[in-house]
Amino acid sequence: MAVTMDQVKRLRELTSAGMMDCKKALKEAGGDIDEAIKLLRQRGKELAQKKAARSAQAGIVSAYIHHGDKIGVLLEVNCESDFVAKNEEFKTFAKDIAMQIAAASPGYISRDEVPNDLIEQEKDIFRAQIEGKPEHVIEKIVEGKLEKYYSSTCLLEQPFIKDQDITMKELVQDMVAKFGENIVISRFVRFALGEE
């Protein structure tokens, strides 16, 4: 099936991927834009895994103050080069992450950062909520509730506020694929007026 320039243009608008990547994905997907988006996401994920070991020493500190001046976020996002760090799209990406943190109030970047004692405490709470069921059923329910806990408290597992169909981790992977560099959310601080 021949791929038209309109299809390539449309896919580029939706994904910000390169023209040749869009054309190749559309050919593989038989012209189906939704399937092409899935292919590009998968390639982005694979690229992100390859680049994850590379050092990300450049980057920016981004700040976001929510309307009304009641919530503020400081965020460090790293990449491999100053070229990417100075890119306007990278800066917008960092602002989007800061906005996500302001809106969704994650406690951690990833599940690896959640302290084990807190995980055990959450599991105990979940178990207490579902007493009386067989042990193997309780453990499955606890694991399911723990996954929901991670998706609310870990930034990379939250749905992106601007596109609920992708997680923050997928957004980062998309940016890794776009820029061809490892990108790491290093740290953040969220301030809310009156909270400690």
VEXDREN-2710 file (C-alpha; in Angstrom, 1 decimal):
% VEXDREN-2710
k/r/px/py/pz
1/MET/0.0/0.0/0.0
2/ALA/1.3/3.4/-1.0
3/VAL/1.6/5.9/1.9
4/THR/0.6/9.5/1.1
5/MET/2.4/12.7/2.3
6/ASP/-0.8/13.7/4.0
7/GLN/-0.7/10.5/6.1
8/VAL/3.0/11.1/7.0
9/LYS/2.2/14.7/7.9
10/ARG/-0.7/13.7/10.1
11/LEU/1.4/11.1/11.9
12/ARG/4.2/13.6/12.4
13/GLU/1.7/16.1/13.9
14/LEU/0.4/13.4/16.3
15/THR/3.8/12.0/17.4
16/SER/6.5/14.6/16.5
17/ALA/8.5/11.7/15.1
18/GLY/10.8/12.2/12.1
19/MET/9.4/12.1/8.6
20/MET/11.3/8.9/7.6
21/ASP/10.3/7.2/10.8
22/CYS/6.7/8.1/10.2
23/LYS/6.8/6.9/6.6
24/LYS/8.4/3.6/7.6
25/ALA/5.9/3.0/10.4
26/LEU/2.9/3.8/8.1
27/LYS/4.2/1.3/5.5
28/GLU/4.6/-1.4/8.1
29/ALA/1.1/-0.6/9.5
30/GLY/-0.5/-0.7/6.0
31/GLY/-1.5/3.0/6.3
32/ASP/-3.3/2.6/9.6
33/ILE/-2.3/5.6/11.7
34/ASP/-3.3/4.1/15.1
35/GLU/-1.1/1.1/14.3
36/ALA/1.7/3.3/13.1
37/ILE/1.6/5.2/16.4
38/LYS/1.9/1.9/18.3
39/LEU/4.9/0.9/16.2
40/LEU/6.6/4.3/16.9
41/ARG/5.9/4.0/20.6
42/GLN/7.4/0.5/20.7
43/ARG/10.5/1.7/18.8
44/GLY/10.7/4.6/21.3
45/LYS/10.5/2.1/24.2
46/GLU/13.2/-0.1/22.7
47/LEU/15.4/2.9/22.0
48/ALA/14.9/4.2/25.6
49/GLN/16.0/0.8/27.0
50/LYS/19.2/1.0/24.8
51/LYS/20.0/4.6/25.9
52/ALA/19.2/4.1/29.6
53/ALA/22.8/3.1/30.4
54/ARG/24.2/6.3/28.8
55/SER/25.2/9.1/31.1
56/ALA/22.8/12.1/31.2
57/GLN/24.9/15.0/32.7
58/ALA/23.4/17.9/30.8
59/GLY/19.8/19.2/31.3
60/ILE/17.8/21.9/32.9
61/VAL/16.0/22.9/36.1
62/SER/12.5/23.8/35.3
63/ALA/10.0/25.8/37.5
64/TYR/6.3/25.8/37.4
65/ILE/3.9/28.0/39.5
66/HIS/0.3/27.0/39.2
67/HIS/-2.3/29.7/38.6
68/GLY/-3.2/31.4/41.9
69/ASP/0.3/31.0/43.2
70/LYS/-0.7/28.2/45.7
71/ILE/1.4/25.4/44.2
72/GLY/5.0/25.4/42.8
73/VAL/7.3/22.8/41.4
74/LEU/11.1/22.7/40.9
75/LEU/12.3/19.9/38.7
76/GLU/15.6/18.6/37.3
77/VAL/15.5/16.8/33.9
78/ASN/18.7/15.5/32.5
79/CYS/19.8/14.7/29.0
80/GLU/23.1/13.9/27.3
81/SER/23.9/17.2/25.6
82/ASP/23.5/21.0/25.9
83/PHE/22.1/20.9/22.4
84/VAL/19.0/19.0/23.6
85/ALA/18.8/20.9/26.9
86/LYS/18.5/24.2/25.0
87/ASN/15.9/22.9/22.6
88/GLU/12.5/24.6/23.1
89/GLU/10.6/21.3/22.8
90/PHE/12.8/19.8/25.5
91/LYS/12.0/22.8/27.7
92/THR/8.3/22.4/27.0
93/PHE/8.6/18.7/27.9
94/ALA/10.2/19.7/31.3
95/LYS/7.4/22.2/31.9
96/ASP/4.8/19.5/31.1
97/ILE/6.4/17.2/33.7
98/ALA/6.4/20.0/36.3
99/MET/2.8/20.7/35.5
100/GLN/2.1/17.0/36.0
101/ILE/3.8/17.1/39.4
102/ALA/1.8/20.1/40.4
103/ALA/-1.5/18.5/39.4
104/ALA/-1.0/14.9/40.4
105/SER/1.2/15.3/43.4
106/PRO/3.4/12.2/43.1
107/GLY/5.6/11.3/46.0
108/TYR/8.3/9.5/44.0
109/ILE/9.7/9.4/40.5
110/SER/9.5/5.6/40.2
111/ARG/8.4/2.6/42.2
112/ASP/12.1/1.8/43.0
113/GLU/12.2/4.9/45.2
114/VAL/9.2/3.8/47.4
115/PRO/10.6/2.7/50.8
116/ASN/10.0/-1.0/51.5
117/ASP/8.5/-0.3/54.9
118/LEU/5.9/2.0/53.3
119/ILE/5.1/-0.8/50.7
120/GLU/4.6/-3.3/53.6
121/GLN/2.5/-0.8/55.5
122/GLU/0.2/-0.3/52.4
123/LYS/0.0/-4.1/52.0
124/ASP/-1.1/-4.5/55.6
125/ILE/-3.8/-1.8/55.1
126/PHE/-5.0/-3.6/51.9
127/ARG/-5.1/-7.0/53.7
128/ALA/-7.1/-5.5/56.5
129/GLN/-9.7/-4.2/54.0
130/ILE/-10.3/-7.6/52.5
131/GLU/-10.2/-10.1/55.4
132/GLY/-12.1/-13.3/55.2
133/LYS/-11.1/-14.4/51.7
134/PRO/-8.8/-17.3/50.8
135/GLU/-5.1/-16.3/51.2
136/HIS/-4.2/-16.7/47.5
137/VAL/-7.2/-14.4/46.6
138/ILE/-6.1/-11.8/49.2
139/GLU/-2.6/-11.7/47.7
140/LYS/-3.8/-11.2/44.2
141/ILE/-6.1/-8.4/45.4
142/VAL/-3.3/-6.8/47.4
143/GLU/-1.0/-6.9/44.4
144/GLY/-3.7/-5.2/42.3
145/LYS/-4.2/-2.5/44.9
146/LEU/-0.4/-2.0/45.1
147/GLU/-0.3/-1.4/41.3
148/LYS/-3.0/1.2/41.7
149/TYR/-1.0/2.8/44.6
150/TYR/2.1/2.9/42.3
151/SER/0.1/4.5/39.5
152/SER/-1.0/7.3/41.8
153/THR/2.1/7.9/43.8
154/CYS/4.9/7.3/41.3
155/LEU/5.4/10.0/38.6
156/LEU/6.5/7.7/35.8
157/GLU/3.4/5.4/36.3
158/GLN/0.8/8.2/36.4
159/PRO/-1.3/8.9/33.3
160/PHE/-0.1/12.0/31.6
161/ILE/-2.5/14.9/32.4
162/LYS/-2.5/16.1/28.8
163/ASP/-3.1/12.6/27.3
164/GLN/-4.6/10.0/29.6
165/ASP/-3.8/7.3/27.1
166/ILE/-0.1/7.3/27.9
167/THR/1.9/7.2/31.1
168/MET/4.6/9.6/32.0
169/LYS/7.1/6.8/31.4
170/GLU/5.8/6.5/27.8
171/LEU/6.1/10.2/27.4
172/VAL/9.8/10.1/28.5
173/GLN/10.4/7.2/26.1
174/ASP/8.8/9.2/23.3
175/MET/11.2/12.1/24.0
176/VAL/14.2/9.7/24.1
177/ALA/13.1/8.4/20.7
178/LYS/12.6/11.9/19.4
179/PHE/15.9/13.4/20.6
180/GLY/18.0/10.2/20.4
181/GLU/19.5/10.8/23.9
182/ASN/18.9/9.3/27.3
183/ILE/16.5/11.5/29.3
184/VAL/16.2/11.2/33.1
185/ILE/13.9/12.9/35.5
186/SER/16.4/13.3/38.3
187/ARG/14.5/15.0/41.1
188/PHE/11.7/17.3/42.0
189/VAL/10.2/19.3/44.9
190/ARG/6.5/20.2/45.0
191/PHE/5.4/23.1/47.3
192/ALA/1.8/23.7/48.2
193/LEU/0.9/26.7/50.3
194/GLY/0.3/25.6/53.9
195/GLU/1.7/22.1/53.5
196/GLU/4.9/20.8/55.1
END
